[in-house]
Structures are given as C-alpha cells and as structure tokens.
C-alpha cells in the first residue's frame, strides 16, 4: 500500500526528519511516496544503509517525487 508524504513546503532539516519518521512506521509490505521541492541527496545514503531502495522522478513544475520501499520487495508498479 502506498503512503504519501508531502514535504515540499518545509525547510531543512524538517523534510529529512519527517521522511525518516514515516519510514520508521512503514509496514514492510508498503512503500512511501514523497513529494519534495528539491532532490534530497543526503537521504539516499541513509536509505541505502537502512535497507531501502528508491527511485526519483523530476518534475519541472513541482519538484521531485521519490518512491521508497524495502530492498527485499519488488518496486511499486510503474517505478521499476
């Protein structure tokens, strides 16, 4: 099941903190869909160390969408 989190209107470090909090509560079978106004490069190393995979899509108008899921799961449909 997809969980959505929009951090696009927040200032650092709040987006990173909210994403990490959401992942801590994310059931193993679900994934997190994040809307962000900039690409969160510091997050990527943390995700790798925590056992998550991700895909990032740039949107010229709205910023970035990041889909995050546990590395032992298949990517969500349309994000593979």
PDB file with one MODEL, atoms N, CA, C and O in Angstrom:
MODEL        1
ATOM      1  N   UNK A   1       0.835  -1.163   0.000  1.00  0.00           N
ATOM      2  CA  UNK A   1       0.000   0.000   0.000  1.00  0.00           C
ATOM      3  C   UNK A   1       0.896   1.248   0.000  1.00  0.00           C
ATOM      4  O   UNK A   1       1.945   1.277   0.644  1.00  0.00           O
ATOM      5  N   UNK A   2       0.468   2.246  -0.717  1.00  0.00           N
ATOM      6  CA  UNK A   2       1.237   3.479  -0.823  1.00  0.00           C
ATOM      7  C   UNK A   2       0.874   4.456   0.289  1.00  0.00           C
ATOM      8  O   UNK A   2      -0.299   4.689   0.583  1.00  0.00           O
ATOM      9  N   UNK A   3       1.905   5.015   0.893  1.00  0.00           N
ATOM     10  CA  UNK A   3       1.746   6.073   1.890  1.00  0.00           C
ATOM     11  C   UNK A   3       2.344   7.333   1.277  1.00  0.00           C
ATOM     12  O   UNK A   3       3.461   7.296   0.760  1.00  0.00           O
ATOM     13  N   UNK A   4       1.622   8.439   1.326  1.00  0.00           N
ATOM     14  CA  UNK A   4       2.081   9.693   0.722  1.00  0.00           C
ATOM     15  C   UNK A   4       2.532  10.677   1.794  1.00  0.00           C
ATOM     16  O   UNK A   4       1.952  10.772   2.876  1.00  0.00           O
ATOM     17  N   UNK A   5       3.590  11.405   1.447  1.00  0.00           N
ATOM     18  CA  UNK A   5       4.138  12.410   2.344  1.00  0.00           C
ATOM     19  C   UNK A   5       4.594  13.596   1.496  1.00  0.00           C
ATOM     20  O   UNK A   5       5.451  13.445   0.626  1.00  0.00           O
ATOM     21  N   UNK A   6       4.032  14.755   1.742  1.00  0.00           N
ATOM     22  CA  UNK A   6       4.402  15.969   1.020  1.00  0.00           C
ATOM     23  C   UNK A   6       5.221  16.851   1.949  1.00  0.00           C
ATOM     24  O   UNK A   6       4.704  17.406   2.919  1.00  0.00           O
ATOM     25  N   UNK A   7       6.513  16.972   1.634  1.00  0.00           N
ATOM     26  CA  UNK A   7       7.409  17.808   2.430  1.00  0.00           C
ATOM     27  C   UNK A   7       7.879  19.015   1.619  1.00  0.00           C
ATOM     28  O   UNK A   7       8.825  19.698   2.010  1.00  0.00           O
ATOM     29  N   UNK A   8       7.226  19.272   0.507  1.00  0.00           N
ATOM     30  CA  UNK A   8       7.688  20.296  -0.429  1.00  0.00           C
ATOM     31  C   UNK A   8       7.630  21.716   0.127  1.00  0.00           C
ATOM     32  O   UNK A   8       8.337  22.591  -0.373  1.00  0.00           O
ATOM     33  N   UNK A   9       6.828  21.965   1.125  1.00  0.00           N
ATOM     34  CA  UNK A   9       6.731  23.307   1.679  1.00  0.00           C
ATOM     35  C   UNK A   9       7.554  23.529   2.932  1.00  0.00           C
ATOM     36  O   UNK A   9       7.452  24.578   3.568  1.00  0.00           O
ATOM     37  N   UNK A  10       8.373  22.543   3.292  1.00  0.00           N
ATOM     38  CA  UNK A  10       9.118  22.613   4.554  1.00  0.00           C
ATOM     39  C   UNK A  10      10.579  22.981   4.329  1.00  0.00           C
ATOM     40  O   UNK A  10      11.136  22.743   3.257  1.00  0.00           O
ATOM     41  N   UNK A  11      11.187  23.565   5.352  1.00  0.00           N
ATOM     42  CA  UNK A  11      12.602  23.932   5.311  1.00  0.00           C
ATOM     43  C   UNK A  11      13.435  22.847   5.994  1.00  0.00           C
ATOM     44  O   UNK A  11      12.963  22.193   6.924  1.00  0.00           O
ATOM     45  N   UNK A  12      14.691  22.652   5.528  1.00  0.00           N
ATOM     46  CA  UNK A  12      15.575  21.678   6.162  1.00  0.00           C
ATOM     47  C   UNK A  12      15.785  22.030   7.637  1.00  0.00           C
ATOM     48  O   UNK A  12      15.810  23.209   7.993  1.00  0.00           O
ATOM     49  N   UNK A  13      15.932  21.043   8.476  1.00  0.00           N
ATOM     50  CA  UNK A  13      16.018  19.609   8.231  1.00  0.00           C
ATOM     51  C   UNK A  13      14.673  18.881   8.338  1.00  0.00           C
ATOM     52  O   UNK A  13      14.641  17.650   8.346  1.00  0.00           O
ATOM     53  N   UNK A  14      13.583  19.614   8.417  1.00  0.00           N
ATOM     54  CA  UNK A  14      12.278  19.003   8.657  1.00  0.00           C
ATOM     55  C   UNK A  14      11.890  17.934   7.619  1.00  0.00           C
ATOM     56  O   UNK A  14      11.378  16.885   8.012  1.00  0.00           O
ATOM     57  N   UNK A  15      12.113  18.155   6.307  1.00  0.00           N
ATOM     58  CA  UNK A  15      11.752  17.097   5.354  1.00  0.00           C
ATOM     59  C   UNK A  15      12.453  15.768   5.647  1.00  0.00           C
ATOM     60  O   UNK A  15      11.819  14.713   5.645  1.00  0.00           O
ATOM     61  N   UNK A  16      13.756  15.826   5.898  1.00  0.00           N
ATOM     62  CA  UNK A  16      14.516  14.611   6.202  1.00  0.00           C
ATOM     63  C   UNK A  16      13.982  13.937   7.458  1.00  0.00           C
ATOM     64  O   UNK A  16      13.808  12.719   7.486  1.00  0.00           O
ATOM     65  N   UNK A  17      13.725  14.714   8.482  1.00  0.00           N
ATOM     66  CA  UNK A  17      13.220  14.154   9.739  1.00  0.00           C
ATOM     67  C   UNK A  17      11.861  13.484   9.546  1.00  0.00           C
ATOM     68  O   UNK A  17      11.628  12.393  10.066  1.00  0.00           O
ATOM     69  N   UNK A  18      10.965  14.129   8.802  1.00  0.00           N
ATOM     70  CA  UNK A  18       9.633  13.551   8.582  1.00  0.00           C
ATOM     71  C   UNK A  18       9.695  12.286   7.733  1.00  0.00           C
ATOM     72  O   UNK A  18       8.949  11.337   7.976  1.00  0.00           O
ATOM     73  N   UNK A  19      10.581  12.268   6.738  1.00  0.00           N
ATOM     74  CA  UNK A  19      10.733  11.070   5.910  1.00  0.00           C
ATOM     75  C   UNK A  19      11.239   9.909   6.762  1.00  0.00           C
ATOM     76  O   UNK A  19      10.711   8.800   6.674  1.00  0.00           O
ATOM     77  N   UNK A  20      12.248  10.154   7.578  1.00  0.00           N
ATOM     78  CA  UNK A  20      12.793   9.087   8.436  1.00  0.00           C
ATOM     79  C   UNK A  20      11.755   8.608   9.445  1.00  0.00           C
ATOM     80  O   UNK A  20      11.672   7.411   9.722  1.00  0.00           O
ATOM     81  N   UNK A  21      10.970   9.519   9.994  1.00  0.00           N
ATOM     82  CA  UNK A  21       9.896   9.126  10.918  1.00  0.00           C
ATOM     83  C   UNK A  21       8.853   8.268  10.204  1.00  0.00           C
ATOM     84  O   UNK A  21       8.386   7.270  10.752  1.00  0.00           O
ATOM     85  N   UNK A  22       8.489   8.655   8.986  1.00  0.00           N
ATOM     86  CA  UNK A  22       7.497   7.888   8.226  1.00  0.00           C
ATOM     87  C   UNK A  22       8.025   6.493   7.912  1.00  0.00           C
ATOM     88  O   UNK A  22       7.269   5.523   7.965  1.00  0.00           O
ATOM     89  N   UNK A  23       9.301   6.380   7.589  1.00  0.00           N
ATOM     90  CA  UNK A  23       9.874   5.068   7.303  1.00  0.00           C
ATOM     91  C   UNK A  23       9.918   4.186   8.548  1.00  0.00           C
ATOM     92  O   UNK A  23       9.764   2.968   8.450  1.00  0.00           O
ATOM     93  N   UNK A  24      10.125   4.783   9.700  1.00  0.00           N
ATOM     94  CA  UNK A  24      10.161   4.013  10.946  1.00  0.00           C
ATOM     95  C   UNK A  24       8.815   3.348  11.217  1.00  0.00           C
ATOM     96  O   UNK A  24       8.759   2.284  11.835  1.00  0.00           O
ATOM     97  N   UNK A  25       7.727   3.975  10.756  1.00  0.00           N
ATOM     98  CA  UNK A  25       6.379   3.437  10.967  1.00  0.00           C
ATOM     99  C   UNK A  25       5.825   2.688   9.763  1.00  0.00           C
ATOM    100  O   UNK A  25       4.694   2.203   9.804  1.00  0.00           O
ATOM    101  N   UNK A  26       6.604   2.586   8.695  1.00  0.00           N
ATOM    102  CA  UNK A  26       6.128   1.978   7.453  1.00  0.00           C
ATOM    103  C   UNK A  26       6.088   0.454   7.559  1.00  0.00           C
ATOM    104  O   UNK A  26       7.115  -0.164   7.839  1.00  0.00           O
ATOM    105  N   UNK A  27       4.927  -0.165   7.341  1.00  0.00           N
ATOM    106  CA  UNK A  27       4.876  -1.624   7.330  1.00  0.00           C
ATOM    107  C   UNK A  27       5.770  -2.189   6.217  1.00  0.00           C
ATOM    108  O   UNK A  27       5.931  -1.556   5.174  1.00  0.00           O
ATOM    109  N   UNK A  28       6.340  -3.354   6.432  1.00  0.00           N
ATOM    110  CA  UNK A  28       7.291  -3.959   5.491  1.00  0.00           C
ATOM    111  C   UNK A  28       6.718  -4.173   4.099  1.00  0.00           C
ATOM    112  O   UNK A  28       7.469  -4.206   3.125  1.00  0.00           O
ATOM    113  N   UNK A  29       5.423  -4.317   3.989  1.00  0.00           N
ATOM    114  CA  UNK A  29       4.816  -4.590   2.688  1.00  0.00           C
ATOM    115  C   UNK A  29       4.417  -3.319   1.945  1.00  0.00           C
ATOM    116  O   UNK A  29       3.890  -3.399   0.835  1.00  0.00           O
ATOM    117  N   UNK A  30       4.655  -2.160   2.528  1.00  0.00           N
ATOM    118  CA  UNK A  30       4.206  -0.898   1.945  1.00  0.00           C
ATOM    119  C   UNK A  30       5.380  -0.096   1.402  1.00  0.00           C
ATOM    120  O   UNK A  30       6.537  -0.492   1.541  1.00  0.00           O
ATOM    121  N   UNK A  31       5.068   1.030   0.787  1.00  0.00           N
ATOM    122  CA  UNK A  31       6.090   1.920   0.266  1.00  0.00           C
ATOM    123  C   UNK A  31       5.689   3.356   0.549  1.00  0.00           C
ATOM    124  O   UNK A  31       4.524   3.653   0.813  1.00  0.00           O
ATOM    125  N   UNK A  32       6.677   4.243   0.488  1.00  0.00           N
ATOM    126  CA  UNK A  32       6.474   5.648   0.800  1.00  0.00           C
ATOM    127  C   UNK A  32       6.685   6.486  -0.458  1.00  0.00           C
ATOM    128  O   UNK A  32       7.717   6.379  -1.120  1.00  0.00           O
ATOM    129  N   UNK A  33       5.708   7.312  -0.776  1.00  0.00           N
ATOM    130  CA  UNK A  33       5.757   8.210  -1.935  1.00  0.00           C
ATOM    131  C   UNK A  33       5.901   9.628  -1.401  1.00  0.00           C
ATOM    132  O   UNK A  33       4.988  10.165  -0.774  1.00  0.00           O
ATOM    133  N   UNK A  34       7.066  10.229  -1.660  1.00  0.00           N
ATOM    134  CA  UNK A  34       7.400  11.542  -1.103  1.00  0.00           C
ATOM    135  C   UNK A  34       7.386  12.598  -2.205  1.00  0.00           C
ATOM    136  O   UNK A  34       7.908  12.382  -3.298  1.00  0.00           O
ATOM    137  N   UNK A  35       6.786  13.727  -1.898  1.00  0.00           N
ATOM    138  CA  UNK A  35       6.841  14.897  -2.786  1.00  0.00           C
ATOM    139  C   UNK A  35       7.771  15.913  -2.118  1.00  0.00           C
ATOM    140  O   UNK A  35       7.571  16.293  -0.965  1.00  0.00           O
ATOM    141  N   UNK A  36       8.790  16.343  -2.864  1.00  0.00           N
ATOM    142  CA  UNK A  36       9.837  17.203  -2.314  1.00  0.00           C
ATOM    143  C   UNK A  36      10.150  18.297  -3.335  1.00  0.00           C
ATOM    144  O   UNK A  36      10.056  18.059  -4.539  1.00  0.00           O
ATOM    145  N   UNK A  37      10.513  19.471  -2.879  1.00  0.00           N
ATOM    146  CA  UNK A  37      10.801  20.546  -3.839  1.00  0.00           C
ATOM    147  C   UNK A  37      12.234  20.515  -4.349  1.00  0.00           C
ATOM    148  O   UNK A  37      12.558  21.184  -5.330  1.00  0.00           O
ATOM    149  N   UNK A  38      13.097  19.742  -3.690  1.00  0.00           N
ATOM    150  CA  UNK A  38      14.468  19.596  -4.167  1.00  0.00           C
ATOM    151  C   UNK A  38      14.886  18.134  -4.032  1.00  0.00           C
ATOM    152  O   UNK A  38      14.253  17.369  -3.304  1.00  0.00           O
ATOM    153  N   UNK A  39      15.927  17.757  -4.716  1.00  0.00           N
ATOM    154  CA  UNK A  39      16.375  16.369  -4.613  1.00  0.00           C
ATOM    155  C   UNK A  39      17.146  16.191  -3.308  1.00  0.00           C
ATOM    156  O   UNK A  39      18.114  16.910  -3.061  1.00  0.00           O
ATOM    157  N   UNK A  40      16.732  15.249  -2.477  1.00  0.00           N
ATOM    158  CA  UNK A  40      17.316  15.100  -1.131  1.00  0.00           C
ATOM    159  C   UNK A  40      18.542  14.177  -1.115  1.00  0.00           C
ATOM    160  O   UNK A  40      18.476  13.061  -0.601  1.00  0.00           O
ATOM    161  N   UNK A  41      19.646  14.642  -1.675  1.00  0.00           N
ATOM    162  CA  UNK A  41      20.853  13.815  -1.773  1.00  0.00           C
ATOM    163  C   UNK A  41      21.298  13.219  -0.438  1.00  0.00           C
ATOM    164  O   UNK A  41      21.679  12.048  -0.422  1.00  0.00           O
ATOM    165  N   UNK A  42      21.275  13.944   0.684  1.00  0.00           N
ATOM    166  CA  UNK A  42      21.703  13.330   1.950  1.00  0.00           C
ATOM    167  C   UNK A  42      20.853  12.118   2.347  1.00  0.00           C
ATOM    168  O   UNK A  42      21.331  11.231   3.055  1.00  0.00           O
ATOM    169  N   UNK A  43      19.608  12.078   1.898  1.00  0.00           N
ATOM    170  CA  UNK A  43      18.720  10.979   2.248  1.00  0.00           C
ATOM    171  C   UNK A  43      19.159   9.669   1.621  1.00  0.00           C
ATOM    172  O   UNK A  43      18.994   8.614   2.233  1.00  0.00           O
ATOM    173  N   UNK A  44      19.710   9.709   0.425  1.00  0.00           N
ATOM    174  CA  UNK A  44      19.977   8.483  -0.330  1.00  0.00           C
ATOM    175  C   UNK A  44      20.947   7.530   0.369  1.00  0.00           C
ATOM    176  O   UNK A  44      20.709   6.323   0.395  1.00  0.00           O
ATOM    177  N   UNK A  45      22.018   8.046   0.926  1.00  0.00           N
ATOM    178  CA  UNK A  45      22.952   7.187   1.659  1.00  0.00           C
ATOM    179  C   UNK A  45      22.311   6.570   2.895  1.00  0.00           C
ATOM    180  O   UNK A  45      22.569   5.416   3.236  1.00  0.00           O
ATOM    181  N   UNK A  46      21.476   7.356   3.555  1.00  0.00           N
ATOM    182  CA  UNK A  46      20.761   6.845   4.731  1.00  0.00           C
ATOM    183  C   UNK A  46      19.820   5.717   4.328  1.00  0.00           C
ATOM    184  O   UNK A  46      19.744   4.695   5.011  1.00  0.00           O
ATOM    185  N   UNK A  47      19.106   5.897   3.226  1.00  0.00           N
ATOM    186  CA  UNK A  47      18.191   4.851   2.764  1.00  0.00           C
ATOM    187  C   UNK A  47      18.943   3.559   2.466  1.00  0.00           C
ATOM    188  O   UNK A  47      18.502   2.473   2.845  1.00  0.00           O
ATOM    189  N   UNK A  48      20.078   3.681   1.788  1.00  0.00           N
ATOM    190  CA  UNK A  48      20.882   2.503   1.460  1.00  0.00           C
ATOM    191  C   UNK A  48      21.299   1.776   2.730  1.00  0.00           C
ATOM    192  O   UNK A  48      21.199   0.552   2.809  1.00  0.00           O
ATOM    193  N   UNK A  49      21.768   2.532   3.730  1.00  0.00           N
ATOM    194  CA  UNK A  49      22.210   1.936   4.995  1.00  0.00           C
ATOM    195  C   UNK A  49      21.061   1.319   5.785  1.00  0.00           C
ATOM    196  O   UNK A  49      21.271   0.399   6.576  1.00  0.00           O
ATOM    197  N   UNK A  50      19.857   1.822   5.573  1.00  0.00           N
ATOM    198  CA  UNK A  50      18.688   1.321   6.293  1.00  0.00           C
ATOM    199  C   UNK A  50      17.997   0.160   5.567  1.00  0.00           C
ATOM    200  O   UNK A  50      17.033  -0.405   6.085  1.00  0.00           O
ATOM    201  N   UNK A  51      18.483  -0.198   4.371  1.00  0.00           N
ATOM    202  CA  UNK A  51      17.902  -1.324   3.650  1.00  0.00           C
ATOM    203  C   UNK A  51      16.727  -0.967   2.759  1.00  0.00           C
ATOM    204  O   UNK A  51      15.826  -1.782   2.559  1.00  0.00           O
ATOM    205  N   UNK A  52      16.730   0.245   2.222  1.00  0.00           N
ATOM    206  CA  UNK A  52      15.668   0.676   1.314  1.00  0.00           C
ATOM    207  C   UNK A  52      16.217   0.944  -0.080  1.00  0.00           C
ATOM    208  O   UNK A  52      17.387   1.282  -0.255  1.00  0.00           O
ATOM    209  N   UNK A  53      15.353   0.785  -1.053  1.00  0.00           N
ATOM    210  CA  UNK A  53      15.626   1.205  -2.425  1.00  0.00           C
ATOM    211  C   UNK A  53      14.714   2.371  -2.739  1.00  0.00           C
ATOM    212  O   UNK A  53      13.727   2.595  -2.038  1.00  0.00           O
ATOM    213  N   UNK A  54      15.031   3.115  -3.782  1.00  0.00           N
ATOM    214  CA  UNK A  54      14.234   4.279  -4.136  1.00  0.00           C
ATOM    215  C   UNK A  54      14.402   4.609  -5.619  1.00  0.00           C
ATOM    216  O   UNK A  54      15.357   4.187  -6.271  1.00  0.00           O
ATOM    217  N   UNK A  55      13.466   5.355  -6.109  1.00  0.00           N
ATOM    218  CA  UNK A  55      13.528   5.938  -7.447  1.00  0.00           C
ATOM    219  C   UNK A  55      13.072   7.380  -7.310  1.00  0.00           C
ATOM    220  O   UNK A  55      12.148   7.686  -6.557  1.00  0.00           O
ATOM    221  N   UNK A  56      13.731   8.257  -8.045  1.00  0.00           N
ATOM    222  CA  UNK A  56      13.406   9.674  -8.006  1.00  0.00           C
ATOM    223  C   UNK A  56      13.000  10.125  -9.399  1.00  0.00           C
ATOM    224  O   UNK A  56      13.655   9.797 -10.388  1.00  0.00           O
ATOM    225  N   UNK A  57      11.925  10.871  -9.464  1.00  0.00           N
ATOM    226  CA  UNK A  57      11.454  11.462 -10.716  1.00  0.00           C
ATOM    227  C   UNK A  57      11.417  12.973 -10.559  1.00  0.00           C
ATOM    228  O   UNK A  57      10.854  13.498  -9.598  1.00  0.00           O
ATOM    229  N   UNK A  58      12.023  13.662 -11.510  1.00  0.00           N
ATOM    230  CA  UNK A  58      11.987  15.121 -11.510  1.00  0.00           C
ATOM    231  C   UNK A  58      10.753  15.594 -12.254  1.00  0.00           C
ATOM    232  O   UNK A  58      10.365  15.040 -13.282  1.00  0.00           O
ATOM    233  N   UNK A  59      10.154  16.627 -11.705  1.00  0.00           N
ATOM    234  CA  UNK A  59       9.005  17.274 -12.329  1.00  0.00           C
ATOM    235  C   UNK A  59       9.369  18.750 -12.448  1.00  0.00           C
ATOM    236  O   UNK A  59       9.585  19.416 -11.435  1.00  0.00           O
ATOM    237  N   UNK A  60       9.439  19.262 -13.660  1.00  0.00           N
ATOM    238  CA  UNK A  60       9.885  20.642 -13.877  1.00  0.00           C
ATOM    239  C   UNK A  60       9.044  21.667 -13.141  1.00  0.00           C
ATOM    240  O   UNK A  60       9.520  22.768 -12.864  1.00  0.00           O
ATOM    241  N   UNK A  61       7.828  21.336 -12.824  1.00  0.00           N
ATOM    242  CA  UNK A  61       6.924  22.293 -12.179  1.00  0.00           C
ATOM    243  C   UNK A  61       6.900  22.120 -10.661  1.00  0.00           C
ATOM    244  O   UNK A  61       7.020  23.097  -9.923  1.00  0.00           O
ATOM    245  N   UNK A  62       6.745  20.885 -10.197  1.00  0.00           N
ATOM    246  CA  UNK A  62       6.502  20.628  -8.781  1.00  0.00           C
ATOM    247  C   UNK A  62       7.699  20.149  -7.979  1.00  0.00           C
ATOM    248  O   UNK A  62       7.569  19.977  -6.767  1.00  0.00           O
ATOM    249  N   UNK A  63       8.837  19.928  -8.574  1.00  0.00           N
ATOM    250  CA  UNK A  63       9.989  19.439  -7.835  1.00  0.00           C
ATOM    251  C   UNK A  63      10.267  17.979  -8.110  1.00  0.00           C
ATOM    252  O   UNK A  63      10.480  17.592  -9.259  1.00  0.00           O
ATOM    253  N   UNK A  64      10.267  17.158  -7.064  1.00  0.00           N
ATOM    254  CA  UNK A  64      10.662  15.759  -7.182  1.00  0.00           C
ATOM    255  C   UNK A  64       9.657  14.849  -6.481  1.00  0.00           C
ATOM    256  O   UNK A  64       9.036  15.217  -5.483  1.00  0.00           O
ATOM    257  N   UNK A  65       9.522  13.658  -7.036  1.00  0.00           N
ATOM    258  CA  UNK A  65       8.785  12.571  -6.398  1.00  0.00           C
ATOM    259  C   UNK A  65       9.791  11.476  -6.107  1.00  0.00           C
ATOM    260  O   UNK A  65      10.574  11.099  -6.979  1.00  0.00           O
ATOM    261  N   UNK A  66       9.775  10.967  -4.897  1.00  0.00           N
ATOM    262  CA  UNK A  66      10.666   9.881  -4.501  1.00  0.00           C
ATOM    263  C   UNK A  66       9.816   8.742  -3.982  1.00  0.00           C
ATOM    264  O   UNK A  66       9.020   8.918  -3.059  1.00  0.00           O
ATOM    265  N   UNK A  67       9.987   7.564  -4.582  1.00  0.00           N
ATOM    266  CA  UNK A  67       9.305   6.362  -4.115  1.00  0.00           C
ATOM    267  C   UNK A  67      10.340   5.529  -3.367  1.00  0.00           C
ATOM    268  O   UNK A  67      11.425   5.264  -3.884  1.00  0.00           O
ATOM    269  N   UNK A  68      10.001   5.118  -2.149  1.00  0.00           N
ATOM    270  CA  UNK A  68      10.917   4.384  -1.271  1.00  0.00           C
ATOM    271  C   UNK A  68      10.243   3.091  -0.839  1.00  0.00           C
ATOM    272  O   UNK A  68       9.075   3.097  -0.451  1.00  0.00           O
ATOM    273  N   UNK A  69      10.991   1.959  -0.906  1.00  0.00           N
ATOM    274  CA  UNK A  69      10.454   0.670  -0.486  1.00  0.00           C
ATOM    275  C   UNK A  69      11.583  -0.203   0.063  1.00  0.00           C
ATOM    276  O   UNK A  69      12.748   0.028  -0.261  1.00  0.00           O
ATOM    277  N   UNK A  70      11.256  -1.208   0.895  1.00  0.00           N
ATOM    278  CA  UNK A  70      12.285  -2.101   1.435  1.00  0.00           C
ATOM    279  C   UNK A  70      12.998  -2.854   0.313  1.00  0.00           C
ATOM    280  O   UNK A  70      12.369  -3.272  -0.658  1.00  0.00           O
ATOM    281  N   UNK A  71      14.309  -3.022   0.451  1.00  0.00           N
ATOM    282  CA  UNK A  71      15.119  -3.609  -0.620  1.00  0.00           C
ATOM    283  C   UNK A  71      14.743  -5.055  -0.948  1.00  0.00           C
ATOM    284  O   UNK A  71      15.022  -5.515  -2.055  1.00  0.00           O
ATOM    285  N   UNK A  72      14.136  -5.764  -0.044  1.00  0.00           N
ATOM    286  CA  UNK A  72      13.776  -7.154  -0.318  1.00  0.00           C
ATOM    287  C   UNK A  72      12.430  -7.270  -1.057  1.00  0.00           C
ATOM    288  O   UNK A  72      12.006  -8.379  -1.381  1.00  0.00           O
ATOM    289  N   UNK A  73      11.770  -6.164  -1.320  1.00  0.00           N
ATOM    290  CA  UNK A  73      10.482  -6.153  -2.018  1.00  0.00           C
ATOM    291  C   UNK A  73      10.679  -5.723  -3.465  1.00  0.00           C
ATOM    292  O   UNK A  73      11.687  -5.113  -3.820  1.00  0.00           O
ATOM    293  N   UNK A  74       9.699  -6.054  -4.284  1.00  0.00           N
ATOM    294  CA  UNK A  74       9.713  -5.550  -5.656  1.00  0.00           C
ATOM    295  C   UNK A  74       9.345  -4.079  -5.635  1.00  0.00           C
ATOM    296  O   UNK A  74       8.645  -3.619  -4.733  1.00  0.00           O
ATOM    297  N   UNK A  75       9.826  -3.327  -6.651  1.00  0.00           N
ATOM    298  CA  UNK A  75       9.423  -1.917  -6.697  1.00  0.00           C
ATOM    299  C   UNK A  75       7.929  -1.781  -6.960  1.00  0.00           C
ATOM    300  O   UNK A  75       7.335  -2.654  -7.594  1.00  0.00           O
ATOM    301  N   UNK A  76       7.325  -0.723  -6.494  1.00  0.00           N
ATOM    302  CA  UNK A  76       5.911  -0.489  -6.782  1.00  0.00           C
ATOM    303  C   UNK A  76       5.685  -0.403  -8.295  1.00  0.00           C
ATOM    304  O   UNK A  76       6.574   0.017  -9.036  1.00  0.00           O
ATOM    305  N   UNK A  77       4.535  -0.788  -8.732  1.00  0.00           N
ATOM    306  CA  UNK A  77       4.229  -0.785 -10.151  1.00  0.00           C
ATOM    307  C   UNK A  77       4.440   0.611 -10.744  1.00  0.00           C
ATOM    308  O   UNK A  77       3.978   1.616 -10.203  1.00  0.00           O
ATOM    309  N   UNK A  78       5.147   0.639 -11.865  1.00  0.00           N
ATOM    310  CA  UNK A  78       5.441   1.882 -12.531  1.00  0.00           C
ATOM    311  C   UNK A  78       6.716   2.564 -12.053  1.00  0.00           C
ATOM    312  O   UNK A  78       7.091   3.609 -12.584  1.00  0.00           O
ATOM    313  N   UNK A  79       7.389   1.987 -11.056  1.00  0.00           N
ATOM    314  CA  UNK A  79       8.603   2.581 -10.516  1.00  0.00           C
ATOM    315  C   UNK A  79       9.819   1.683 -10.685  1.00  0.00           C
ATOM    316  O   UNK A  79      10.902   2.026 -10.211  1.00  0.00           O
ATOM    317  N   UNK A  80       9.666   0.553 -11.343  1.00  0.00           N
ATOM    318  CA  UNK A  80      10.767  -0.399 -11.501  1.00  0.00           C
ATOM    319  C   UNK A  80      11.732   0.011 -12.471  1.00  0.00           C
ATOM    320  O   UNK A  80      12.711  -0.698 -12.704  1.00  0.00           O
TER     321      UNK A  80
ENDMDL
END
